[in-house]
Amino acid sequence: MRKSYSGEFKAKVVLEILKEEKTISQIASEYGIHPNQLLKWKKEAIRSLAEVL
C-alpha cells in the first residue's frame, strides 16, 4: 500500500531541503521517505514556482 502525503507536509519537507542545513539522506531518514522521492518533490516544487510567481 502506498503512503499518501498532504501538500502541506510535502511543502514543509521541501523547505527543509532548500535550507540545506541537512543532507537529503538525513531528511529522508528523519521522515522515513526514500531520498529519490524527496528529490522528485523538490524538482516539482521548483518547477511550480514559475507558475506561482
PyMOL commands that set and color helices and strands:
alter all, ss='L'
color gray80, all
select helices_A, chain A and resi 7-19+24-31+35-52
alter helices_A, ss='H'
color red, helices_A
deselect
rebuild
show_as cartoon
